């Protein structure tokens, strides 16, 4: 398994972002940077992207936590907002249904943004079988419908390896796919549990933000997948 790191910049302090990105922005193990609502709402996405760009040319993902939960028509506004800010990729969790998924995927593509789709989250009591609100097969249908729309990039939870195996099987029809996984560190997910994936884009937030030497921490994480079988 090839492991690539995506730092999740889930903070509100822009100076802290600058310090971290300056330390790891050109590290070969860093694949992208992920920005969430905390920075976006606190400072505005253009200012956040400018801070990142001062230290790195790696693509920037926006994760609205969660996008595509509104009506289909607002997808174009969302996509234009991201594109105008300099965001490169957007994560969608289409809990509002297939019409919203289709419209928002199209809107992001029209704006020149890469589309990443998720359905299952890392925490307990999310899907019905866990005591949550969302039907298990409805979540799987989000991935199936994304494949039918030509999506190749998917969010899968590191904390639920058996579900990831099912999802990987469902999306294999898309051909060359890639997976983005949160759940490492504080949430207890282990990349070894999904060693059946050839490549993993590992989203790391709190444990990386707390590391005394972020570059050395990334070095240690990048070694994880080298002994995993595909």
C-alpha positions in Angstrom: 0.0 0.0 0.0 1.2 3.5 -0.9 0.3 6.0 1.8 0.0 9.7 1.1 -0.8 12.3 3.7 -3.5 14.9 3.7 -3.2 17.3 6.7 -6.6 18.4 7.9 -6.3 22.0 9.0 -9.2 21.9 11.4 -8.2 25.0 13.4 -9.2 28.7 13.5 -5.7 30.2 13.9 -4.3 31.2 10.6 -0.8 31.7 12.1 -0.9 28.1 13.2 -1.8 27.1 9.7 1.2 29.1 8.3 3.6 27.5 10.8 2.4 24.0 9.9 2.4 24.5 6.2 5.8 26.1 6.2 7.1 23.0 8.0 5.6 20.4 5.7 4.3 22.2 2.6 7.0 20.7 0.4 7.3 17.4 2.1 7.1 14.6 -0.6 4.7 12.6 1.6 2.1 15.4 1.7 -0.4 14.9 -1.1 -2.9 17.8 -0.5 -4.1 20.1 2.3 -7.7 19.9 3.5 -9.5 22.9 4.8 -12.8 22.7 6.7 -15.5 25.0 7.9 -13.6 26.3 10.9 -11.0 28.2 8.8 -13.5 29.1 6.1 -16.0 30.7 8.4 -13.4 32.4 10.6 -11.3 34.0 7.9 -12.9 33.4 4.5 -11.6 30.9 2.0 -9.5 33.3 -0.1 -7.4 34.4 2.9 -6.9 30.7 3.9 -5.8 29.7 0.5 -3.4 32.6 0.3 -1.8 31.5 3.5 -1.3 28.0 2.3 0.0 29.1 -1.1 2.7 31.2 0.6 4.3 28.0 1.6 3.1 25.2 -0.7 1.8 24.6 -4.2 0.0 21.4 -3.2 -3.7 21.3 -4.1 -6.2 22.5 -1.5 -9.4 20.5 -0.7 -12.4 22.0 0.8 -14.5 19.9 3.2 -17.6 21.7 4.2 -18.5 19.0 6.7 -20.9 18.2 5.0 -21.6 19.6 1.5 -24.3 18.5 -0.9 -27.0 18.4 1.8 -29.0 21.2 0.3 -31.2 21.5 -2.8 -29.7 20.8 -6.3 -29.8 24.5 -7.3 -27.3 25.7 -4.7 -24.5 23.5 -6.1 -23.5 26.1 -8.6 -23.2 28.8 -5.9 -21.1 26.5 -3.7 -18.8 25.5 -6.6 -18.3 29.1 -7.7 -17.4 30.2 -4.2 -14.8 27.5 -4.0 -13.3 28.2 -7.4 -13.2 32.0 -6.8 -11.2 31.3 -3.5 -8.6 29.2 -5.3 -9.8 25.8 -3.9 -8.9 22.9 -6.2 -11.1 20.0 -4.9 -14.4 19.6 -3.1 -15.7 16.9 -0.9 -19.4 16.0 -1.1 -21.5 13.9 1.2 -24.8 13.8 -0.8 -27.2 13.1 2.1 -29.9 15.2 0.3 -30.4 12.6 -2.4 -29.4 11.7 -6.0 -30.7 14.9 -7.6 -28.5 17.0 -5.4 -25.5 14.6 -6.0 -25.9 14.9 -9.7 -26.3 18.7 -9.7 -23.4 19.3 -7.3 -21.0 17.0 -9.1 -21.8 18.8 -12.4 -21.4 22.2 -10.8 -18.0 21.4 -9.3 -16.8 20.0 -12.7 -18.1 23.1 -14.5 -16.1 25.2 -12.1 -13.0 23.2 -12.8 -12.9 21.5 -9.4 -12.0 17.8 -8.7 -15.0 15.9 -7.1 -14.5 13.7 -4.1 -17.6 11.8 -2.8 -18.2 10.2 0.6 -21.1 8.5 2.2 -20.0 6.7 5.4 -18.5 8.6 8.3 -16.0 7.4 11.0 -18.1 7.7 14.1 -20.5 5.4 15.7 -24.3 5.6 15.4 -24.2 7.0 11.9 -26.0 4.3 9.9 -29.1 2.5 11.0 -27.2 -0.8 11.8 -25.2 1.2 14.3 -28.2 3.0 15.8 -28.0 6.0 13.5 -30.4 7.7 11.2 -29.1 6.8 7.7 -30.1 3.6 6.0 -27.1 1.4 5.3 -28.0 0.7 1.7 -28.8 4.4 1.2 -25.2 5.2 2.1 -23.9 2.5 -0.3 -26.2 4.0 -3.0 -24.3 7.3 -2.6 -21.2 5.6 -3.8 -22.9 3.7 -6.6 -24.5 6.8 -7.9 -21.2 8.7 -7.8 -19.6 6.0 -9.9 -22.4 6.2 -12.4 -21.6 10.0 -12.7 -18.0 9.2 -13.4 -16.5 10.0 -10.0 -13.2 8.3 -9.2 -12.3 9.7 -5.8 -14.1 8.6 -2.6 -14.0 9.2 1.2 -14.0 6.0 3.2 -13.7 5.7 7.0 -10.5 4.1 8.4 -12.4 3.1 11.5 -14.8 0.7 9.6 -12.6 -1.7 7.5 -15.3 -4.2 6.6 -17.5 -1.4 5.2 -14.5 -0.1 3.3 -14.0 -3.5 1.7 -17.7 -3.4 0.5 -17.4 0.1 -0.7 -14.2 -0.6 -2.6 -15.9 -3.5 -4.3 -18.9 -1.3 -5.3 -16.7 1.5 -6.8 -14.3 -0.8 -8.6 -16.5 -0.4 -11.7 -15.1 3.2 -11.9 -11.7 1.8 -12.9 -8.7 3.7 -11.5 -10.1 5.0 -8.1 -8.5 6.6 -5.1 -9.6 6.6 -1.5 -9.4 9.4 1.1 -9.6 8.1 4.7 -10.1 10.0 7.9 -10.1 8.3 11.3 -6.4 8.0 12.1 -4.9 9.0 15.4 -7.4 10.1 18.0 -10.2 8.1 16.4 -8.1 4.9 16.5 -8.2 3.9 12.8 -5.3 1.7 11.5 -4.3 1.7 7.9 -3.2 -1.9 8.3 -6.9 -2.8 8.5 -7.5 -1.6 5.0 -4.2 -2.9 3.6 -6.2 -4.5 0.7 -6.2 -1.0 -0.9 -3.3 -0.3 -3.2 -3.1 3.4 -2.4 -4.5 5.4 0.5 -4.7 9.1 1.0 -4.7 9.4 4.7 -6.4 12.4 6.2 -4.7 13.3 9.5 -5.8 16.2 11.7 -5.4 16.4 15.5 -2.4 14.1 15.9 -0.4 15.9 13.2 -1.4 19.3 14.6 -0.1 18.2 18.0 3.2 16.7 16.8 6.3 18.5 18.0 8.0 17.8 14.7 5.4 17.6 12.0 7.9 16.6 9.2 9.3 13.7 11.2 5.7 12.6 12.1 4.8 12.5 8.4 8.0 10.5 7.7 6.8 7.9 10.3 3.3 7.7 8.9 4.5 7.4 5.3 6.3 4.2 6.3 3.1 2.5 7.5 1.9 1.2 4.2 5.2 -0.2 2.9 4.8 -3.6 4.3 1.0 -3.9 3.7 -0.2 -6.2 1.0 -2.7 -5.0 -1.6 
